[in-house]
Amino acid sequence: MKALQLAFLVGMVMLMAAGPAFAYLEKNQDKDGKTVETGGPDHPVFSGGAIGAGIGAAITILGAGLGFGRIGGSALESMARQPEVAPRIMTAMIIIAAMLEGATFFSLIVCILINGNGKW
């Protein structure tokens, strides 16, 4: 129940923090006559891409840590129960860990690419 309350609180804070992002946008025309939304002279356009990329990277690392811990714990437990199949378990553990690491790196690269590209 406490985790649900914390998630609700975090969501409300994020929704309230989005208000200033929409508060001041100015429409200007560039050299080609296209209308461009920019901030005023003292107000740059707020970009939420960095916040989203940071949250995404944090969730990715948290999930990878949990996954590696579960892989290692399960492999050691099964090796302790059946020591004769330990080499096969070790091989399967390394393959699964490599796949998890690849998915983690892909997710982190996506978060890095998103950083700075998301505009409100």
C-alpha positions in Angstrom: 0.0 0.0 0.0 2.9 2.4 0.8 4.4 1.7 -2.6 1.1 2.7 -4.3 0.9 5.9 -2.2 4.5 6.7 -3.2 3.8 6.1 -6.9 0.7 8.3 -6.7 2.7 11.1 -5.0 5.4 10.9 -7.6 2.8 11.1 -10.4 1.1 14.1 -8.8 4.5 15.9 -8.4 5.3 15.2 -12.1 1.9 16.5 -13.2 2.3 19.7 -11.2 5.8 20.2 -12.5 4.6 20.2 -16.1 2.6 23.5 -15.6 5.6 25.8 -16.1 6.6 24.0 -19.2 3.4 25.2 -21.0 3.3 28.6 -19.3 5.4 30.7 -21.7 5.7 29.9 -25.4 6.1 32.6 -27.9 5.4 32.2 -31.6 8.0 33.7 -33.9 8.6 33.5 -37.6 12.0 32.4 -38.9 13.7 33.6 -42.1 11.6 31.3 -44.3 8.3 32.6 -42.8 7.6 29.4 -40.8 6.0 29.8 -37.4 8.3 28.6 -34.7 7.5 28.2 -31.0 10.3 29.6 -28.9 10.7 30.9 -25.4 10.8 34.6 -24.8 14.2 36.4 -24.5 14.6 35.3 -20.9 12.6 32.1 -21.0 14.0 29.1 -23.0 11.7 26.4 -24.1 11.5 23.7 -21.4 12.5 20.3 -22.5 11.3 17.2 -20.6 13.5 14.9 -22.6 16.2 15.0 -20.0 13.8 14.1 -17.2 12.3 11.2 -19.2 15.7 9.9 -20.2 16.9 10.0 -16.6 13.9 8.2 -15.3 14.2 5.7 -18.1 17.9 5.0 -17.4 17.1 4.6 -13.7 14.4 2.1 -14.4 16.7 0.2 -16.8 19.5 0.0 -14.4 17.2 -1.1 -11.6 15.7 -3.8 -13.7 19.1 -5.0 -14.9 20.4 -5.2 -11.3 17.4 -7.2 -10.3 17.8 -9.5 -13.3 21.5 -10.2 -12.7 20.8 -10.9 -9.1 18.1 -13.3 -9.9 20.1 -15.1 -12.5 23.1 -15.5 -10.2 21.1 -16.6 -7.2 19.1 -19.1 -9.2 22.2 -20.5 -10.9 24.1 -20.9 -7.6 21.1 -22.5 -6.0 20.7 -25.0 -8.8 24.4 -25.8 -8.8 24.3 -26.5 -5.1 21.4 -28.9 -5.6 23.0 -30.7 -8.6 26.8 -30.2 -8.7 27.2 -32.6 -11.7 25.4 -30.2 -14.1 27.2 -27.1 -12.9 29.1 -26.5 -16.2 25.8 -26.6 -18.2 24.1 -24.2 -15.7 27.1 -21.9 -15.9 27.0 -21.8 -19.7 23.2 -21.1 -19.7 23.7 -18.4 -17.0 26.4 -16.6 -19.1 24.2 -16.7 -22.2 21.2 -15.3 -20.4 23.3 -12.6 -18.7 24.8 -11.5 -22.0 21.3 -11.2 -23.5 20.2 -9.2 -20.5 23.2 -6.9 -20.8 22.5 -6.4 -24.5 18.9 -5.3 -23.7 20.2 -3.0 -21.0 22.7 -1.3 -23.3 20.0 -0.9 -26.0 17.7 0.8 -23.5 20.4 3.0 -22.2 21.4 4.1 -25.7 17.7 4.9 -26.4 17.7 7.0 -23.2 20.8 8.8 -24.2 19.4 9.6 -27.7 16.1 10.8 -26.3 18.0 13.2 -23.9 17.6 16.7 -25.3 15.4 15.8 -28.3 12.0 15.8 -26.5 10.3 19.2 -26.7 7.0 20.1 -25.1 
